[in-house]
Amino acid sequence: MTPITAHGIARRFLGVEEVEGQVSNPLILAMLRLDADWPRDDATPWCSAFVNFVAWLLDLPRSKSLRARSWLPIGTPVAIEEAAPGWDVVVLKRGAGHQPGPEVLDAPGHVGFLAGSAGLDVLVLGGNQGDAVTVERFPRSQVLGIRRLA
């Protein structure tokens, strides 16, 4: 029997995606509205909502915010060399040009569950990656922090 982990639960949502047009995916709206009552559609950035939703399902610490960088003080810090799929959340820089470091929580970012590594990249299982829950590669240079939830 495989132990239940945050990464394992998050994998069950692979393929969940936004709906084109006037209709929104009700599951994504539920994720968004878990911690904010204002989102009206699934076009609202929802990477943090996805991580909060999975953490909520497992009764884990949550940021309770739609901001990706709100995860930087949650859980326990983990060095990238010690990070592993399971309970680890990766917080990344987002955007072009100079981005502030991890001490700035009110700045663009992205968050998801660590799914592994590939050379100089980290693999992130996250929501709102190409408007869906997917596994994507990100350069390690974009990593602001890794936090262990359990």
Sequence and secondary structure as in RCSB ss.txt:
>XXXX:A:sequence
MTPITAHGIARRFLGVEEVEGQVSNPLILAMLRLDADWPRDDATPWCSAFVNFVAWLLDLPRSKSLRARSWLPIG
TPVAIEEAAPGWDVVVLKRGAGHQPGPEVLDAPGHVGFLAGSAGLDVLVLGGNQGDAVTVERFPRSQVLGIRRLA
>XXXX:A:secstr
     HHHHHHTTTT B  STT   HHHHHHHHTT S   STTS  HHHHHHHHHHHTT     SS GGGGTTSS
EE  TTT  TTTEEEEEE SSS    TT  SS EEEEEEEEEETTEEEEEESSSSSB EEEEEEGGGEEEEEE  
